[in-house]
Amino acid sequence: MDAGEFTIREMWLAVARASAEHRRVAEAGDAVFYGDLTLRESADARARSELTRAIRRAAEAAVGEEEIVDALVSGDPRLEVSEAVELVAWARSRDERLRELNQKMVSDLLGED
C-alpha cells in the first residue's frame, strides 16, 4: 500500500466516524443531555463541526468526492446519497466563502484592493 492509499483510507475512516458520531448525537434522547437544550445544541454543533472538518480535510488530501460520500453514508446509513453529496458541496463551498471573506478582511484592513 502506498502513501496515497493510506491517506485515502485514513481520511475515509475519519469521515465515517464523524458521520456516525453526528447521527448518534442527533438521535440521542433528551435524557442523555439531562433535558438541557443548551447541552443538546452544543453537542450537535460540535458533531456537525467535526463532520465538516473531516470532510474538508479529506478534500484537501485529494480524496475523491465518491470516497467521501461513501464514507458519509457508511458512517450514517440513514443518510441518503443525495444528502451526502449536498453536504460535501456545502463543506467545500463554505471553505471558499471563508477564504473570500478572509481575503476581503485583510485587504480592507491593509487598505489594499
N, C-alpha and C positions, 0 to 999 in steps of 0.2 A: 504494500500500500504506500503510495507516495504522499507527500505533504498536502497536496490538494485534496485528495480523497479524505485524509484525516480531518482537514478543516471543514469539509462539507459535512462529514458525519458529526463532528463536534458541534457545528452550528445547527444542524438538523435536530440534534438531541436537545440543545438549549432552547430552540423554538418550541419543540414538542412539550418540554417540561413547563415552559412559561404558559403555553396554551392550556395544558392540563390544570395548572395552578389557577389560572384565570377562571376556568369553568368551576373548579372546586369552590372558589370564593363566591362566585356569582350564585351558586346553588346552595350555599350554606344557609341553614336556618337561622332565625333571629337569636336562638338560644346560644349559638356559637359566639355571637357578639354581645351577649348579655342584654339583648334587647336595645342596645345603644346604637342609634342610627349613625352617629359620627364614626363609631368604630367600623361599621359596615362600609361606609363611604370611604374611609381611609384605606381599608383592606382592598376594596375594589380599585381605588385609584393606584395603589401600589402594584397590584396584579396587572392592571392594564399598562402601567408604565414599564414593568418588567417585560411584558409581552412585546410592546412596541420597541423597546431597546433590543430585545433578542432578534426581532425581525430586521431592524436596521443594521445590527452587527452582522447578521447573515448576508444581507445585501451588500454591505461594504466588503465582505470577504469573498465576493463574487459567487455566492451560492445562487443558483438559478431560481427564478420565481416558482417553477414547478416543484422544486425540492422544498422551498419554504412553505408553499401551500400544502404539500403533502405532510409536512411536519405539523402544521397548524391543525389539520384535520385528524391526524393520528393522535395528537395530544388531547383534542377535544372532538370526539366522534359526533357530537351533536351539531357541530359547526358545518354548515354546508360549504361546498367548494366555492360557490359564488361569493359567499360572505368572506371566506378566507382570501380570495383574490382581491376583494374590496379592501380588506384590512391591510394587505401588503401594499396596495396602491396608496392608501391613506398614510401609512407609515413613511413611505418614500416621499410623498408629496409634502408631508409635514417637515421632513428634513430640508427639502428645497425651500419651503416657506421660511423656516428658521434661518437658513443661510442668507436668504434675501433680506430678511429683517435685520440680521446682524450686520450685513454689509451696509444697509441704509443707515443704521445707527452709528456705525463707525464713520461713515462718510459725513454724516450730519455733525458728529462730534468734532471731527477734524476739519470741517468746513470744505470738504472736497466734493467734487461731482462724482 
